[in-house]
Amino acid sequence: MPDINYVGLRDDTHGGMSHLGRIVRDAWMFGLLPETETCAGWSASQMQSLYERVVLAWEPYAHLPSRLPPELRARHTRIYEEAIARAKVLGWNPELGDDD
Protein backbone atom coordinates (compact mmCIF):
# COMPACT_ATOMS: atom_id res chain seq x y z
CA MET A 1 0.00 0.00 0.00
CA PRO A 2 1.56 3.31 -1.02
CA ASP A 3 2.00 6.13 1.47
CA ILE A 4 -0.54 8.91 1.18
CA ASN A 5 1.07 12.31 1.38
CA TYR A 6 -0.62 15.52 2.44
CA VAL A 7 -1.87 17.52 -0.54
CA GLY A 8 -0.77 20.79 1.01
CA LEU A 9 -2.65 23.65 2.56
CA ARG A 10 -3.64 25.27 -0.75
CA ASP A 11 -5.22 22.06 -2.09
CA ASP A 12 -6.68 20.80 1.20
CA THR A 13 -10.42 20.28 1.54
CA HIS A 14 -12.70 23.20 2.32
CA GLY A 15 -10.02 25.77 1.56
CA GLY A 16 -7.68 24.24 4.10
CA MET A 17 -10.13 24.31 7.00
CA SER A 18 -9.21 20.78 7.99
CA HIS A 19 -7.33 19.44 11.01
CA LEU A 20 -4.11 19.30 8.99
CA GLY A 21 -4.68 22.79 7.65
CA ARG A 22 -4.98 24.13 11.19
CA ILE A 23 -1.72 22.42 12.13
CA VAL A 24 0.08 24.14 9.25
CA ARG A 25 -1.40 27.54 10.11
CA ASP A 26 -0.54 27.17 13.77
CA ALA A 27 3.01 26.21 12.79
CA TRP A 28 3.16 29.46 10.78
CA MET A 29 1.89 31.44 13.74
CA PHE A 30 4.48 30.00 16.12
CA GLY A 31 7.27 30.44 13.58
CA LEU A 32 7.83 26.70 13.25
CA LEU A 33 7.40 27.01 9.48
CA PRO A 34 7.64 29.95 7.10
CA GLU A 35 4.25 31.06 5.77
CA THR A 36 5.35 29.98 2.31
CA GLU A 37 5.50 26.32 3.42
CA THR A 38 2.22 24.53 2.65
CA CYS A 39 3.52 21.04 3.51
CA ALA A 40 2.50 19.73 0.08
CA GLY A 41 3.81 16.21 -0.35
CA TRP A 42 4.64 15.73 3.33
CA SER A 43 4.32 12.18 4.64
CA ALA A 44 2.10 11.19 7.53
CA SER A 45 5.14 10.92 9.79
CA GLN A 46 6.27 14.44 8.86
CA MET A 47 2.78 15.79 9.59
CA GLN A 48 2.70 13.88 12.90
CA SER A 49 6.04 15.41 13.88
CA LEU A 50 4.77 18.89 13.01
CA TYR A 51 1.58 18.24 15.00
CA GLU A 52 3.65 17.30 18.06
CA ARG A 53 5.72 20.48 17.75
CA VAL A 54 2.57 22.60 17.41
CA VAL A 55 0.98 20.96 20.47
CA LEU A 56 4.10 21.74 22.51
CA ALA A 57 4.07 25.35 21.30
CA TRP A 58 0.43 25.74 22.38
CA GLU A 59 0.92 24.27 25.87
CA PRO A 60 2.02 27.50 27.64
CA TYR A 61 -1.19 29.12 26.40
CA ALA A 62 -3.55 26.25 27.31
CA HIS A 63 -4.36 25.94 23.60
CA LEU A 64 -6.42 29.16 23.80
CA PRO A 65 -5.83 32.05 21.38
CA SER A 66 -7.04 34.46 24.07
CA ARG A 67 -4.00 33.54 26.16
CA LEU A 68 -1.49 34.26 23.42
CA PRO A 69 0.79 37.26 23.91
CA PRO A 70 -0.19 40.27 21.74
CA GLU A 71 2.26 39.57 18.90
CA LEU A 72 1.18 35.93 18.52
CA ARG A 73 -2.48 36.82 18.96
CA ALA A 74 -2.18 39.36 16.12
CA ARG A 75 -0.50 36.74 13.88
CA HIS A 76 -3.17 34.18 14.77
CA THR A 77 -5.96 36.63 13.96
CA ARG A 78 -4.40 37.64 10.63
CA ILE A 79 -3.66 34.07 9.53
CA TYR A 80 -7.10 32.75 10.46
CA GLU A 81 -9.08 35.72 9.11
CA GLU A 82 -7.33 35.27 5.75
CA ALA A 83 -7.96 31.51 5.86
CA ILE A 84 -11.65 31.86 6.68
CA ALA A 85 -12.19 34.45 3.95
CA ARG A 86 -10.45 32.23 1.36
CA ALA A 87 -12.37 29.13 2.47
CA LYS A 88 -15.71 30.92 2.20
CA VAL A 89 -14.88 32.05 -1.34
CA LEU A 90 -14.16 28.40 -2.15
CA GLY A 91 -17.55 27.35 -0.77
CA TRP A 92 -16.72 26.36 2.80
CA ASN A 93 -19.65 26.69 5.18
CA PRO A 94 -18.71 26.99 8.86
CA GLU A 95 -22.15 25.80 10.01
CA LEU A 96 -22.27 22.29 11.44
CA GLY A 97 -24.30 19.79 9.49
CA ASP A 98 -26.45 16.97 10.80
CA ASP A 99 -23.48 14.58 10.71
CA ASP A 100 -21.07 16.90 12.58
Jmol script that loads the backbone (N, CA, C; Angstrom):
load data "model"
ATOM      1  N   MET A   1       0.851  -1.172   0.000  1.00  0.00           N
ATOM      2  CA  MET A   1       0.000   0.000   0.000  1.00  0.00           C
ATOM      3  C   MET A   1       0.901   1.240   0.000  1.00  0.00           C
ATOM      4  N   PRO A   2       0.707   2.123  -0.945  1.00  0.00           N
ATOM      5  CA  PRO A   2       1.560   3.309  -1.015  1.00  0.00           C
ATOM      6  C   PRO A   2       1.215   4.314   0.089  1.00  0.00           C
ATOM      7  N   ASP A   3       2.234   5.067   0.488  1.00  0.00           N
ATOM      8  CA  ASP A   3       2.001   6.128   1.468  1.00  0.00           C
ATOM      9  C   ASP A   3       1.145   7.215   0.836  1.00  0.00           C
ATOM     10  N   ILE A   4       0.277   7.791   1.641  1.00  0.00           N
ATOM     11  CA  ILE A   4      -0.542   8.906   1.177  1.00  0.00           C
ATOM     12  C   ILE A   4       0.052  10.170   1.777  1.00  0.00           C
ATOM     13  N   ASN A   5       0.471  11.062   0.921  1.00  0.00           N
ATOM     14  CA  ASN A   5       1.073  12.306   1.384  1.00  0.00           C
ATOM     15  C   ASN A   5       0.032  13.410   1.428  1.00  0.00           C
ATOM     16  N   TYR A   6       0.279  14.377   2.296  1.00  0.00           N
ATOM     17  CA  TYR A   6      -0.615  15.524   2.440  1.00  0.00           C
ATOM     18  C   TYR A   6      -0.593  16.346   1.155  1.00  0.00           C
ATOM     19  N   VAL A   7      -1.765  16.769   0.710  1.00  0.00           N
ATOM     20  CA  VAL A   7      -1.869  17.522  -0.545  1.00  0.00           C
ATOM     21  C   VAL A   7      -1.336  18.941  -0.414  1.00  0.00           C
ATOM     22  N   GLY A   8      -1.236  19.411   0.791  1.00  0.00           N
ATOM     23  CA  GLY A   8      -0.769  20.786   1.009  1.00  0.00           C
ATOM     24  C   GLY A   8      -1.926  21.696   1.344  1.00  0.00           C
ATOM     25  N   LEU A   9      -1.619  22.738   2.055  1.00  0.00           N
ATOM     26  CA  LEU A   9      -2.647  23.650   2.556  1.00  0.00           C
ATOM     27  C   LEU A   9      -3.497  24.240   1.434  1.00  0.00           C
ATOM     28  N   ARG A  10      -2.891  24.622   0.342  1.00  0.00           N
ATOM     29  CA  ARG A  10      -3.636  25.272  -0.753  1.00  0.00           C
ATOM     30  C   ARG A  10      -4.627  24.335  -1.436  1.00  0.00           C
ATOM     31  N   ASP A  11      -4.348  23.029  -1.425  1.00  0.00           N
ATOM     32  CA  ASP A  11      -5.217  22.060  -2.087  1.00  0.00           C
ATOM     33  C   ASP A  11      -6.022  21.217  -1.109  1.00  0.00           C
ATOM     34  N   ASP A  12      -5.949  21.540   0.162  1.00  0.00           N
ATOM     35  CA  ASP A  12      -6.676  20.799   1.201  1.00  0.00           C
ATOM     36  C   ASP A  12      -8.175  21.048   1.051  1.00  0.00           C
ATOM     37  N   THR A  13      -8.971  20.160   1.626  1.00  0.00           N
ATOM     38  CA  THR A  13     -10.417  20.282   1.539  1.00  0.00           C
ATOM     39  C   THR A  13     -10.923  21.540   2.235  1.00  0.00           C
ATOM     40  N   HIS A  14     -12.007  22.047   1.740  1.00  0.00           N
ATOM     41  CA  HIS A  14     -12.696  23.195   2.322  1.00  0.00           C
ATOM     42  C   HIS A  14     -11.768  24.408   2.480  1.00  0.00           C
ATOM     43  N   GLY A  15     -10.916  24.621   1.494  1.00  0.00           N
ATOM     44  CA  GLY A  15     -10.024  25.769   1.557  1.00  0.00           C
ATOM     45  C   GLY A  15      -8.990  25.658   2.663  1.00  0.00           C
ATOM     46  N   GLY A  16      -8.676  24.441   3.059  1.00  0.00           N
ATOM     47  CA  GLY A  16      -7.679  24.242   4.101  1.00  0.00           C
ATOM     48  C   GLY A  16      -8.221  24.327   5.509  1.00  0.00           C
ATOM     49  N   MET A  17      -9.535  24.226   5.669  1.00  0.00           N
ATOM     50  CA  MET A  17     -10.131  24.313   7.001  1.00  0.00           C
ATOM     51  C   MET A  17     -10.262  22.919   7.628  1.00  0.00           C
ATOM     52  N   SER A  18      -9.257  22.123   7.429  1.00  0.00           N
ATOM     53  CA  SER A  18      -9.214  20.779   7.994  1.00  0.00           C
ATOM     54  C   SER A  18      -8.280  20.755   9.200  1.00  0.00           C
ATOM     55  N   HIS A  19      -8.232  19.613   9.861  1.00  0.00           N
ATOM     56  CA  HIS A  19      -7.331  19.444  11.006  1.00  0.00           C
ATOM     57  C   HIS A  19      -5.877  19.688  10.582  1.00  0.00           C
ATOM     58  N   LEU A  20      -5.487  19.119   9.456  1.00  0.00           N
ATOM     59  CA  LEU A  20      -4.113  19.296   8.991  1.00  0.00           C
ATOM     60  C   LEU A  20      -3.849  20.746   8.585  1.00  0.00           C
ATOM     61  N   GLY A  21      -4.839  21.382   7.999  1.00  0.00           N
ATOM     62  CA  GLY A  21      -4.685  22.794   7.647  1.00  0.00           C
ATOM     63  C   GLY A  21      -4.460  23.663   8.872  1.00  0.00           C
ATOM     64  N   ARG A  22      -5.172  23.367   9.944  1.00  0.00           N
ATOM     65  CA  ARG A  22      -4.981  24.131  11.190  1.00  0.00           C
ATOM     66  C   ARG A  22      -3.593  23.904  11.774  1.00  0.00           C
ATOM     67  N   ILE A  23      -3.076  22.697  11.635  1.00  0.00           N
ATOM     68  CA  ILE A  23      -1.725  22.421  12.127  1.00  0.00           C
ATOM     69  C   ILE A  23      -0.716  23.283  11.364  1.00  0.00           C
ATOM     70  N   VAL A  24      -0.849  23.328  10.059  1.00  0.00           N
ATOM     71  CA  VAL A  24       0.078  24.135   9.245  1.00  0.00           C
ATOM     72  C   VAL A  24      -0.026  25.602   9.630  1.00  0.00           C
ATOM     73  N   ARG A  25      -1.239  26.118   9.745  1.00  0.00           N
ATOM     74  CA  ARG A  25      -1.405  27.539  10.106  1.00  0.00           C
ATOM     75  C   ARG A  25      -0.845  27.842  11.498  1.00  0.00           C
ATOM     76  N   ASP A  26      -1.081  26.955  12.431  1.00  0.00           N
ATOM     77  CA  ASP A  26      -0.539  27.172  13.772  1.00  0.00           C
ATOM     78  C   ASP A  26       0.989  27.123  13.752  1.00  0.00           C
ATOM     79  N   ALA A  27       1.550  26.255  12.923  1.00  0.00           N
ATOM     80  CA  ALA A  27       3.012  26.211  12.785  1.00  0.00           C
ATOM     81  C   ALA A  27       3.522  27.536  12.226  1.00  0.00           C
ATOM     82  N   TRP A  28       2.795  28.122  11.288  1.00  0.00           N
ATOM     83  CA  TRP A  28       3.162  29.458  10.780  1.00  0.00           C
ATOM     84  C   TRP A  28       3.150  30.468  11.922  1.00  0.00           C
ATOM     85  N   MET A  29       2.056  30.449  12.678  1.00  0.00           N
ATOM     86  CA  MET A  29       1.890  31.437  13.744  1.00  0.00           C
ATOM     87  C   MET A  29       3.034  31.368  14.745  1.00  0.00           C
ATOM     88  N   PHE A  30       3.419  30.164  15.127  1.00  0.00           N
ATOM     89  CA  PHE A  30       4.477  29.999  16.118  1.00  0.00           C
ATOM     90  C   PHE A  30       5.880  30.114  15.522  1.00  0.00           C
ATOM     91  N   GLY A  31       5.963  30.313  14.219  1.00  0.00           N
ATOM     92  CA  GLY A  31       7.270  30.439  13.585  1.00  0.00           C
ATOM     93  C   GLY A  31       7.988  29.116  13.400  1.00  0.00           C
ATOM     94  N   LEU A  32       7.239  28.025  13.463  1.00  0.00           N
ATOM     95  CA  LEU A  32       7.831  26.705  13.252  1.00  0.00           C
ATOM     96  C   LEU A  32       8.062  26.430  11.775  1.00  0.00           C
ATOM     97  N   LEU A  33       7.282  27.093  10.931  1.00  0.00           N
ATOM     98  CA  LEU A  33       7.403  27.007   9.478  1.00  0.00           C
ATOM     99  C   LEU A  33       7.252  28.400   8.896  1.00  0.00           C
ATOM    100  N   PRO A  34       7.912  28.679   7.777  1.00  0.00           N
ATOM    101  CA  PRO A  34       7.642  29.950   7.097  1.00  0.00           C
ATOM    102  C   PRO A  34       6.240  29.895   6.473  1.00  0.00           C
ATOM    103  N   GLU A  35       5.611  31.035   6.323  1.00  0.00           N
ATOM    104  CA  GLU A  35       4.248  31.065   5.774  1.00  0.00           C
ATOM    105  C   GLU A  35       4.191  30.649   4.309  1.00  0.00           C
ATOM    106  N   THR A  36       5.319  30.468   3.685  1.00  0.00           N
ATOM    107  CA  THR A  36       5.351  29.976   2.309  1.00  0.00           C
ATOM    108  C   THR A  36       5.298  28.456   2.241  1.00  0.00           C
ATOM    109  N   GLU A  37       5.505  27.781   3.374  1.00  0.00           N
ATOM    110  CA  GLU A  37       5.498  26.315   3.419  1.00  0.00           C
ATOM    111  C   GLU A  37       4.071  25.810   3.584  1.00  0.00           C
ATOM    112  N   THR A  38       3.576  25.078   2.589  1.00  0.00           N
ATOM    113  CA  THR A  38       2.217  24.533   2.647  1.00  0.00           C
ATOM    114  C   THR A  38       2.197  23.058   3.035  1.00  0.00           C
ATOM    115  N   CYS A  39       3.353  22.459   3.156  1.00  0.00           N
ATOM    116  CA  CYS A  39       3.519  21.043   3.513  1.00  0.00           C
ATOM    117  C   CYS A  39       3.027  20.100   2.419  1.00  0.00           C
ATOM    118  N   ALA A  40       2.904  20.583   1.198  1.00  0.00           N
ATOM    119  CA  ALA A  40       2.498  19.727   0.078  1.00  0.00           C
ATOM    120  C   ALA A  40       3.502  18.598  -0.084  1.00  0.00           C
ATOM    121  N   GLY A  41       2.976  17.384  -0.158  1.00  0.00           N
ATOM    122  CA  GLY A  41       3.811  16.213  -0.347  1.00  0.00           C
ATOM    123  C   GLY A  41       4.398  15.638   0.927  1.00  0.00           C
ATOM    124  N   TRP A  42       4.093  16.238   2.071  1.00  0.00           N
ATOM    125  CA  TRP A  42       4.638  15.730   3.334  1.00  0.00           C
ATOM    126  C   TRP A  42       4.003  14.389   3.671  1.00  0.00           C
ATOM    127  N   SER A  43       4.803  13.497   4.224  1.00  0.00           N
ATOM    128  CA  SER A  43       4.321  12.182   4.637  1.00  0.00           C
ATOM    129  C   SER A  43       3.536  12.288   5.946  1.00  0.00           C
ATOM    130  N   ALA A  44       2.854  11.217   6.268  1.00  0.00           N
ATOM    131  CA  ALA A  44       2.101  11.185   7.528  1.00  0.00           C
ATOM    132  C   ALA A  44       3.037  11.358   8.718  1.00  0.00           C
ATOM    133  N   SER A  45       4.213  10.781   8.665  1.00  0.00           N
ATOM    134  CA  SER A  45       5.142  10.916   9.788  1.00  0.00           C
ATOM    135  C   SER A  45       5.659  12.351   9.915  1.00  0.00           C
ATOM    136  N   GLN A  46       5.862  13.040   8.801  1.00  0.00           N
ATOM    137  CA  GLN A  46       6.268  14.445   8.863  1.00  0.00           C
ATOM    138  C   GLN A  46       5.150  15.301   9.463  1.00  0.00           C
ATOM    139  N   MET A  47       3.909  15.033   9.057  1.00  0.00           N
ATOM    140  CA  MET A  47       2.781  15.792   9.592  1.00  0.00           C
ATOM    141  C   MET A  47       2.590  15.489  11.078  1.00  0.00           C
ATOM    142  N   GLN A  48       2.809  14.244  11.489  1.00  0.00           N
ATOM    143  CA  GLN A  48       2.704  13.885  12.905  1.00  0.00           C
ATOM    144  C   GLN A  48       3.761  14.621  13.715  1.00  0.00           C
ATOM    145  N   SER A  49       4.961  14.692  13.200  1.00  0.00           N
ATOM    146  CA  SER A  49       6.040  15.408  13.880  1.00  0.00           C
ATOM    147  C   SER A  49       5.700  16.898  14.012  1.00  0.00           C
ATOM    148  N   LEU A  50       5.163  17.484  12.953  1.00  0.00           N
ATOM    149  CA  LEU A  50       4.768  18.888  13.006  1.00  0.00           C
ATOM    150  C   LEU A  50       3.647  19.081  14.029  1.00  0.00           C
ATOM    151  N   TYR A  51       2.678  18.181  14.026  1.00  0.00           N
ATOM    152  CA  TYR A  51       1.582  18.238  14.996  1.00  0.00           C
ATOM    153  C   TYR A  51       2.127  18.260  16.422  1.00  0.00           C
ATOM    154  N   GLU A  52       3.076  17.370  16.712  1.00  0.00           N
ATOM    155  CA  GLU A  52       3.647  17.299  18.056  1.00  0.00           C
ATOM    156  C   GLU A  52       4.359  18.597  18.433  1.00  0.00           C
ATOM    157  N   ARG A  53       5.048  19.202  17.481  1.00  0.00           N
ATOM    158  CA  ARG A  53       5.723  20.480  17.747  1.00  0.00           C
ATOM    159  C   ARG A  53       4.708  21.596  17.994  1.00  0.00           C
ATOM    160  N   VAL A  54       3.609  21.582  17.240  1.00  0.00           N
ATOM    161  CA  VAL A  54       2.568  22.602  17.415  1.00  0.00           C
ATOM    162  C   VAL A  54       1.891  22.441  18.776  1.00  0.00           C
ATOM    163  N   VAL A  55       1.594  21.207  19.160  1.00  0.00           N
ATOM    164  CA  VAL A  55       0.976  20.964  20.470  1.00  0.00           C
ATOM    165  C   VAL A  55       1.872  21.501  21.582  1.00  0.00           C
ATOM    166  N   LEU A  56       3.158  21.233  21.503  1.00  0.00           N
ATOM    167  CA  LEU A  56       4.097  21.741  22.513  1.00  0.00           C
ATOM    168  C   LEU A  56       4.133  23.270  22.539  1.00  0.00           C
ATOM    169  N   ALA A  57       4.057  23.879  21.368  1.00  0.00           N
ATOM    170  CA  ALA A  57       4.070  25.346  21.296  1.00  0.00           C
ATOM    171  C   ALA A  57       2.819  25.949  21.926  1.00  0.00           C
ATOM    172  N   TRP A  58       1.689  25.255  21.811  1.00  0.00           N
ATOM    173  CA  TRP A  58       0.428  25.740  22.375  1.00  0.00           C
ATOM    174  C   TRP A  58       0.358  25.575  23.894  1.00  0.00           C
ATOM    175  N   GLU A  59       1.066  24.610  24.449  1.00  0.00           N
ATOM    176  CA  GLU A  59       0.923  24.271  25.867  1.00  0.00           C
ATOM    177  C   GLU A  59       1.011  25.460  26.825  1.00  0.00           C
ATOM    178  N   PRO A  60       1.960  26.384  26.684  1.00  0.00           N
ATOM    179  CA  PRO A  60       2.024  27.496  27.640  1.00  0.00           C
ATOM    180  C   PRO A  60       0.778  28.398  27.622  1.00  0.00           C
ATOM    181  N   TYR A  61      -0.005  28.265  26.568  1.00  0.00           N
ATOM    182  CA  TYR A  61      -1.190  29.123  26.405  1.00  0.00           C
ATOM    183  C   TYR A  61      -2.488  28.337  26.562  1.00  0.00           C
ATOM    184  N   ALA A  62      -2.392  27.126  27.087  1.00  0.00           N
ATOM    185  CA  ALA A  62      -3.549  26.255  27.312  1.00  0.00           C
ATOM    186  C   ALA A  62      -4.372  26.044  26.039  1.00  0.00           C
ATOM    187  N   HIS A  63      -3.716  26.138  24.903  1.00  0.00           N
ATOM    188  CA  HIS A  63      -4.361  25.937  23.599  1.00  0.00           C
ATOM    189  C   HIS A  63      -5.492  26.937  23.342  1.00  0.00           C
ATOM    190  N   LEU A  64      -5.392  28.120  23.945  1.00  0.00           N
ATOM    191  CA  LEU A  64      -6.417  29.159  23.799  1.00  0.00           C
ATOM    192  C   LEU A  64      -5.823  30.412  23.155  1.00  0.00           C
ATOM    193  N   PRO A  65      -6.351  30.822  21.999  1.00  0.00           N
ATOM    194  CA  PRO A  65      -5.831  32.048  21.376  1.00  0.00           C
ATOM    195  C   PRO A  65      -5.913  33.267  22.297  1.00  0.00           C
ATOM    196  N   SER A  66      -6.901  33.307  23.159  1.00  0.00           N
ATOM    197  CA  SER A  66      -7.043  34.459  24.065  1.00  0.00           C
ATOM    198  C   SER A  66      -5.888  34.577  25.053  1.00  0.00           C
ATOM    199  N   ARG A  67      -5.139  33.512  25.238  1.00  0.00           N
ATOM    200  CA  ARG A  67      -4.003  33.543  26.162  1.00  0.00           C
ATOM    201  C   ARG A  67      -2.668  33.818  25.464  1.00  0.00           C
ATOM    202  N   LEU A  68      -2.711  33.955  24.153  1.00  0.00           N
ATOM    203  CA  LEU A  68      -1.488  34.256  23.419  1.00  0.00           C
ATOM    204  C   LEU A  68      -1.014  35.669  23.742  1.00  0.00           C
ATOM    205  N   PRO A  69       0.303  35.901  23.742  1.00  0.00           N
ATOM    206  CA  PRO A  69       0.793  37.265  23.905  1.00  0.00           C
ATOM    207  C   PRO A  69       0.379  38.092  22.682  1.00  0.00           C
ATOM    208  N   PRO A  70       0.339  39.414  22.813  1.00  0.00           N
ATOM    209  CA  PRO A  70      -0.191  40.271  21.744  1.00  0.00           C
ATOM    210  C   PRO A  70       0.376  39.994  20.351  1.00  0.00           C
ATOM    211  N   GLU A  71       1.676  39.794  20.225  1.00  0.00           N
ATOM    212  CA  GLU A  71       2.256  39.568  18.900  1.00  0.00           C
ATOM    213  C   GLU A  71       1.732  38.279  18.270  1.00  0.00           C
ATOM    214  N   LEU A  72       1.704  37.194  19.044  1.00  0.00           N
ATOM    215  CA  LEU A  72       1.184  35.931  18.524  1.00  0.00           C
ATOM    216  C   LEU A  72      -0.317  36.003  18.276  1.00  0.00           C
ATOM    217  N   ARG A  73      -1.032  36.684  19.151  1.00  0.00           N
ATOM    218  CA  ARG A  73      -2.477  36.824  18.956  1.00  0.00           C
ATOM    219  C   ARG A  73      -2.774  37.570  17.656  1.00  0.00           C
ATOM    220  N   ALA A  74      -1.995  38.598  17.365  1.00  0.00           N
ATOM    221  CA  ALA A  74      -2.184  39.355  16.121  1.00  0.00           C
ATOM    222  C   ALA A  74      -1.881  38.466  14.909  1.00  0.00           C
ATOM    223  N   ARG A  75      -0.828  37.656  14.985  1.00  0.00           N
ATOM    224  CA  ARG A  75      -0.505  36.741  13.879  1.00  0.00           C
ATOM    225  C   ARG A  75      -1.611  35.704  13.707  1.00  0.00           C
ATOM    226  N   HIS A  76      -2.091  35.164  14.811  1.00  0.00           N
ATOM    227  CA  HIS A  76      -3.170  34.182  14.770  1.00  0.00           C
ATOM    228  C   HIS A  76      -4.406  34.785  14.103  1.00  0.00           C
ATOM    229  N   THR A  77      -4.778  35.965  14.529  1.00  0.00           N
ATOM    230  CA  THR A  77      -5.957  36.635  13.963  1.00  0.00           C
ATOM    231  C   THR A  77      -5.784  36.854  12.467  1.00  0.00           C
ATOM    232  N   ARG A  78      -4.636  37.372  12.053  1.00  0.00           N
ATOM    233  CA  ARG A  78      -4.400  37.640  10.630  1.00  0.00           C
ATOM    234  C   ARG A  78      -4.450  36.347   9.823  1.00  0.00           C
ATOM    235  N   ILE A  79      -3.732  35.338  10.265  1.00  0.00           N
ATOM    236  CA  ILE A  79      -3.664  34.073   9.525  1.00  0.00           C
ATOM    237  C   ILE A  79      -5.046  33.437   9.408  1.00  0.00           C
ATOM    238  N   TYR A  80      -5.806  33.408  10.490  1.00  0.00           N
ATOM    239  CA  TYR A  80      -7.103  32.751  10.457  1.00  0.00           C
ATOM    240  C   TYR A  80      -8.172  33.583   9.759  1.00  0.00           C
ATOM    241  N   GLU A  81      -8.114  34.899   9.858  1.00  0.00           N
ATOM    242  CA  GLU A  81      -9.077  35.721   9.107  1.00  0.00           C
ATOM    243  C   GLU A  81      -8.872  35.535   7.611  1.00  0.00           C
ATOM    244  N   GLU A  82      -7.614  35.508   7.168  1.00  0.00           N
ATOM    245  CA  GLU A  82      -7.333  35.266   5.746  1.00  0.00           C
ATOM    246  C   GLU A  82      -7.806  33.873   5.336  1.00  0.00           C
ATOM    247  N   ALA A  83      -7.567  32.884   6.175  1.00  0.00           N
ATOM    248  CA  ALA A  83      -7.958  31.512   5.857  1.00  0.00           C
ATOM    249  C   ALA A  83      -9.472  31.369   5.755  1.00  0.00           C
ATOM    250  N   ILE A  84     -10.190  31.956   6.682  1.00  0.00           N
ATOM    251  CA  ILE A  84     -11.652  31.860   6.677  1.00  0.00           C
ATOM    252  C   ILE A  84     -12.226  32.557   5.457  1.00  0.00           C
ATOM    253  N   ALA A  85     -11.706  33.723   5.123  1.00  0.00           N
ATOM    254  CA  ALA A  85     -12.189  34.447   3.946  1.00  0.00           C
ATOM    255  C   ALA A  85     -11.956  33.622   2.680  1.00  0.00           C
ATOM    256  N   ARG A  86     -10.769  33.041   2.538  1.00  0.00           N
ATOM    257  CA  ARG A  86     -10.453  32.232   1.358  1.00  0.00           C
ATOM    258  C   ARG A  86     -11.356  30.996   1.300  1.00  0.00           C
ATOM    259  N   ALA A  87     -11.542  30.338   2.430  1.00  0.00           N
ATOM    260  CA  ALA A  87     -12.369  29.133   2.469  1.00  0.00           C
ATOM    261  C   ALA A  87     -13.813  29.432   2.083  1.00  0.00           C
ATOM    262  N   LYS A  88     -14.323  30.557   2.553  1.00  0.00           N
ATOM    263  CA  LYS A  88     -15.708  30.918   2.205  1.00  0.00           C
ATOM    264  C   LYS A  88     -15.848  31.168   0.710  1.00  0.00           C
ATOM    265  N   VAL A  89     -14.853  31.817   0.105  1.00  0.00           N
ATOM    266  CA  VAL A  89     -14.880  32.047  -1.344  1.00  0.00           C
ATOM    267  C   VAL A  89     -14.897  30.715  -2.086  1.00  0.00           C
ATOM    268  N   LEU A  90     -14.219  29.725  -1.536  1.00  0.00           N
ATOM    269  CA  LEU A  90     -14.162  28.397  -2.154  1.00  0.00           C
ATOM    270  C   LEU A  90     -15.362  27.521  -1.798  1.00  0.00           C
ATOM    271  N   GLY A  91     -16.323  28.076  -1.052  1.00  0.00           N
ATOM    272  CA  GLY A  91     -17.554  27.351  -0.770  1.00  0.00           C
ATOM    273  C   GLY A  91     -17.647  26.705   0.591  1.00  0.00           C
ATOM    274  N   TRP A  92     -16.667  26.938   1.453  1.00  0.00           N
ATOM    275  CA  TRP A  92     -16.724  26.362   2.801  1.00  0.00           C
ATOM    276  C   TRP A  92     -17.828  27.020   3.603  1.00  0.00           C
ATOM    277  N   ASN A  93     -18.585  26.199   4.327  1.00  0.00           N
ATOM    278  CA  ASN A  93     -19.652  26.686   5.181  1.00  0.00           C
ATOM    279  C   ASN A  93     -19.297  26.305   6.615  1.00  0.00           C
ATOM    280  N   PRO A  94     -19.118  27.292   7.490  1.00  0.00           N
ATOM    281  CA  PRO A  94     -18.712  26.988   8.862  1.00  0.00           C
ATOM    282  C   PRO A  94     -19.824  26.386   9.730  1.00  0.00           C
ATOM    283  N   GLU A  95     -21.044  26.364   9.232  1.00  0.00           N
ATOM    284  CA  GLU A  95     -22.148  25.803  10.005  1.00  0.00           C
ATOM    285  C   GLU A  95     -22.007  24.282  10.087  1.00  0.00           C
ATOM    286  N   LEU A  96     -22.296  23.735  11.256  1.00  0.00           N
ATOM    287  CA  LEU A  96     -22.268  22.294  11.436  1.00  0.00           C
ATOM    288  C   LEU A  96     -23.466  21.654  10.754  1.00  0.00           C
ATOM    289  N   GLY A  97     -23.228  20.525  10.120  1.00  0.00           N
ATOM    290  CA  GLY A  97     -24.301  19.794   9.492  1.00  0.00           C
ATOM    291  C   GLY A  97     -24.857  18.749  10.431  1.00  0.00           C
ATOM    292  N   ASP A  98     -25.811  17.998   9.983  1.00  0.00           N
ATOM    293  CA  ASP A  98     -26.445  16.969  10.795  1.00  0.00           C
ATOM    294  C   ASP A  98     -25.478  15.866  11.214  1.00  0.00           C
ATOM    295  N   ASP A  99     -24.435  15.645  10.416  1.00  0.00           N
ATOM    296  CA  ASP A  99     -23.476  14.575  10.709  1.00  0.00           C
ATOM    297  C   ASP A  99     -22.279  15.068  11.509  1.00  0.00           C
ATOM    298  N   ASP A 100     -22.222  16.347  11.858  1.00  0.00           N
ATOM    299  CA  ASP A 100     -21.071  16.903  12.578  1.00  0.00           C
ATOM    300  C   ASP A 100     -21.260  16.871  14.074  1.00  0.00           C
TER     301      ASP A 100
END
end "model"
wireframe off; spacefill off
backbone 0.3
color backbone group
